[in-house]
Amino acid sequence: MFQNTVVAGGGVLGTQIALMAAYTGHDVTIWLRSEGSVGRTQPKIEHYSAQMLEDLAKAKALIGNPMGAYVYPRGLIRDWKSATPESIDALIADARKNLKEHIHLELDMAKAVKYADIVIEAMAEDPQQKIAFYEKLAPLLPEKTILCTNSSTLLPSQFAAVTGRPDKFCALHFANSIWKMNTAEVMGHPGTDPEVYQQVVAFAQDINMVPLQLHKEQPGYILNSMLVPFLNAAESLWANEVADPKTIDMTWKLATGAPTGPFQILDIVGLTTAYNICTMDPRSKEEGSTMNKITRLLKEKLDRGESGINAGKGFYDYTQRS
């Protein structure tokens, strides 16, 4: 088992990945760029830690309920069939301890990765930022360290050469709310060592994820190959003034029984990520195109500070909720 885990980036998923690794007993360091990043990351740690503990506590009421097997927090409870109120209380006690003791924040990159068994890059979907990060990281990594990217849409082969360890590099992509939606998509590139690939699969299992193994590189992996076109379709309806986001969300939820609509999902994912994905599409530069309209509208919301649920406002206002 990899004991020393480093997560580069304290965004929504970076924080969640770190917390799940800590929850399962790994020692975790979150590397951050600046003191300002520390100030933005600490509230996320507190927020998601509280959510995880709350979901564990709520799971006790699901024991004996036939629906419990479908809605319990899968990443927090390994074996639902044998779960009891007492065993969940024990998990809560361990979680309080692990989430407090096993998370460390570090600004010095060399210190952060000195003993790393695995480094998971969870930075913005900006190829140039990622390349700059890998070039700075490469000479600092111990020989043993495996490097992964949590990129949502970019291919590991785009960055393999600049990592300095292409054979020890692959993608490990998580869904949001990973303590409940516990998927981990593992995608290598042609130069990934098969043994390293399987070590990453084993690490995903160690942190209570279900490893989803891809046999070849695919932009967007499995999940986002389905999700991104869905979100783009909703954004197109909005950008072309067919309907407003709340109506589009309501349509999807009423017609499919889904608990969330596409714009609620965008708020959870974060509008910065959505914007970065759009700007990588060449059509976003074509004046008057639908993708250009989507990119412009997302930029307007970001300029107003409406970047999603973690900012308190995105397509919905979360500041008025209790």
Backbone hydrogen bonds, N-H to C=O, Kabsch-Sander energy under -0.5 kcal/mol:
donor,donor_aa,acceptor,acceptor_aa,energy
5,T,3,Q,-0.8
5,T,27,D,-2.9
6,V,118,I,-2.5
7,V,29,T,-2.6
8,A,6,V,-0.5
8,A,120,I,-2.6
9,G,7,V,-0.9
9,G,31,W,-2.1
15,T,11,G,-2.5
16,Q,12,V,-1.7
17,I,13,L,-3.1
18,A,14,G,-2.1
19,L,15,T,-2.4
20,M,16,Q,-2.4
21,A,17,I,-2.2
22,A,18,A,-2.4
23,Y,19,L,-3.0
24,T,20,M,-1.5
25,G,22,A,-2.0
26,H,21,A,-2.6
27,D,3,Q,-2.3
28,V,26,H,-0.6
28,V,102,H,-3.0
29,T,5,T,-2.4
30,I,104,H,-3.3
31,W,7,V,-2.4
31,W,29,T,-0.7
32,L,106,E,-2.3
38,V,34,S,-1.6
39,G,35,E,-2.1
40,R,36,G,-1.3
41,T,37,S,-2.1
42,Q,38,V,-2.5
44,K,40,R,-0.6
45,I,41,T,-2.2
46,E,42,Q,-2.2
47,H,43,P,-2.7
48,Y,44,K,-2.9
49,S,45,I,-2.1
50,A,46,E,-2.1
51,Q,47,H,-1.9
52,M,48,Y,-2.4
53,L,49,S,-2.3
54,E,50,A,-2.5
55,D,51,Q,-2.6
56,L,52,M,-2.0
57,A,53,L,-2.3
58,K,54,E,-2.6
59,A,55,D,-1.4
60,K,56,L,-0.7
60,K,57,A,-1.0
61,A,58,K,-1.1
62,L,59,A,-1.2
63,I,59,A,-0.6
63,I,60,K,-0.9
65,N,62,L,-2.2
68,G,65,N,-2.1
69,A,66,P,-0.5
70,Y,67,M,-1.8
71,V,67,M,-1.2
72,Y,68,G,-1.7
74,R,72,Y,-1.2
74,R,180,K,-0.5
75,G,179,W,-2.0
76,L,73,P,-1.5
76,L,179,W,-0.7
77,I,73,P,-1.4
78,R,76,L,-0.5
80,W,78,R,-0.6
83,A,80,W,-1.5
88,I,84,T,-2.3
89,D,85,P,-2.2
90,A,86,E,-1.9
91,L,87,S,-1.8
92,I,88,I,-2.5
93,A,89,D,-2.2
94,D,90,A,-2.4
95,A,91,L,-2.8
96,R,92,I,-2.5
97,K,93,A,-1.6
98,N,94,D,-3.2
99,L,95,A,-3.0
100,K,96,R,-0.9
101,E,97,K,-2.5
102,H,98,N,-2.4
104,H,28,V,-1.9
104,H,102,H,-0.5
106,E,30,I,-2.4
109,M,107,L,-0.7
112,A,108,D,-2.3
113,V,109,M,-1.9
114,K,110,A,-0.7
114,K,111,K,-0.6
116,A,113,V,-1.5
117,D,4,N,-2.8
118,I,4,N,-1.5
119,V,146,I,-2.6
120,I,6,V,-3.1
121,E,119,V,-0.6
121,E,148,C,-3.2
122,A,8,A,-2.8
122,A,120,I,-0.5
126,D,124,A,-2.7
130,K,126,D,-2.2
131,I,127,P,-2.6
132,A,128,Q,-2.4
133,F,129,Q,-2.1
134,Y,130,K,-2.7
135,E,131,I,-2.5
136,K,132,A,-1.7
137,L,133,F,-2.3
138,A,134,Y,-2.7
140,L,137,L,-2.2
141,L,137,L,-0.9
141,L,138,A,-0.8
145,T,142,P,-1.2
146,I,117,D,-2.2
147,L,168,K,-2.7
148,C,119,V,-2.9
149,T,170,C,-1.6
150,N,121,E,-2.9
158,Q,155,L,-1.5
159,F,156,P,-1.6
160,A,156,P,-1.5
162,V,159,F,-0.7
163,T,159,F,-0.9
163,T,160,A,-0.9
164,G,160,A,-0.5
164,G,161,A,-0.8
168,K,165,R,-1.7
169,F,166,P,-1.2
170,C,147,L,-1.6
171,A,187,M,-3.2
172,L,149,T,-2.8
173,H,185,E,-2.6
175,A,183,T,-0.8
180,K,177,S,-2.3
181,M,177,S,-3.1
182,N,180,K,-1.4
183,T,181,M,-2.3
184,A,210,V,-1.9
185,E,173,H,-2.9
186,V,184,A,-0.5
186,V,212,L,-2.5
187,M,171,A,-2.2
187,M,185,E,-0.6
192,T,189,H,-2.2
193,D,167,D,-2.5
197,Y,193,D,-2.4
198,Q,194,P,-2.0
199,Q,195,E,-1.7
200,V,196,V,-2.1
201,V,197,Y,-2.0
202,A,198,Q,-2.2
203,F,199,Q,-2.2
204,A,200,V,-2.4
205,Q,201,V,-1.8
206,D,202,A,-2.1
207,I,203,F,-1.7
208,N,205,Q,-1.8
209,M,204,A,-2.6
210,V,182,N,-2.8
212,L,184,A,-2.9
213,Q,211,P,-0.7
214,L,186,V,-2.5
214,L,212,L,-0.6
221,Y,218,Q,-2.8
224,N,220,G,-1.1
225,S,220,G,-1.1
226,M,222,I,-0.9
226,M,223,L,-1.2
227,L,223,L,-2.8
228,V,224,N,-1.8
230,F,226,M,-1.0
231,L,227,L,-2.6
232,N,228,V,-2.9
233,A,229,P,-2.1
234,A,230,F,-1.7
235,E,231,L,-2.7
236,S,232,N,-2.3
237,L,233,A,-1.7
238,W,234,A,-1.8
239,A,235,E,-3.3
240,N,236,S,-2.3
241,E,238,W,-1.6
242,V,237,L,-2.6
243,A,237,L,-1.1
248,I,244,D,-2.3
249,D,245,P,-2.7
250,M,246,K,-2.6
251,T,247,T,-2.5
252,W,248,I,-2.1
253,K,249,D,-2.6
254,L,250,M,-2.7
255,A,251,T,-2.2
256,T,252,W,-1.8
257,G,253,K,-2.0
258,A,252,W,-0.6
265,I,261,G,-2.1
266,L,262,P,-2.2
267,D,263,F,-1.8
268,I,264,Q,-1.7
269,V,265,I,-3.0
270,G,266,L,-2.7
271,L,307,S,-2.4
272,T,307,S,-0.5
274,A,270,G,-1.7
275,Y,271,L,-2.6
276,N,272,T,-2.6
277,I,273,T,-2.3
278,C,274,A,-2.1
279,T,275,Y,-2.5
280,M,276,N,-0.9
280,M,277,I,-0.5
281,D,278,C,-1.7
284,S,281,D,-2.4
285,K,282,P,-1.6
286,E,283,R,-1.4
287,E,285,K,-0.9
289,S,286,E,-2.4
293,K,289,S,-2.2
294,I,290,T,-2.5
295,T,291,M,-2.5
296,R,292,N,-2.3
297,L,293,K,-2.5
298,L,294,I,-2.6
299,K,295,T,-2.2
300,E,296,R,-2.0
301,K,297,L,-1.7
302,L,298,L,-2.4
303,D,299,K,-2.6
304,R,300,E,-1.0
305,G,302,L,-1.8
306,E,301,K,-2.8
307,S,305,G,-1.3
308,G,313,K,-2.4
309,I,267,D,-1.8
311,A,308,G,-1.3
312,G,308,G,-0.5
312,G,309,I,-1.0
313,K,308,G,-1.1
314,G,316,Y,-2.3
318,Y,312,G,-3.2
318,Y,316,Y,-0.6
319,T,312,G,-0.8
321,R,318,Y,-0.7
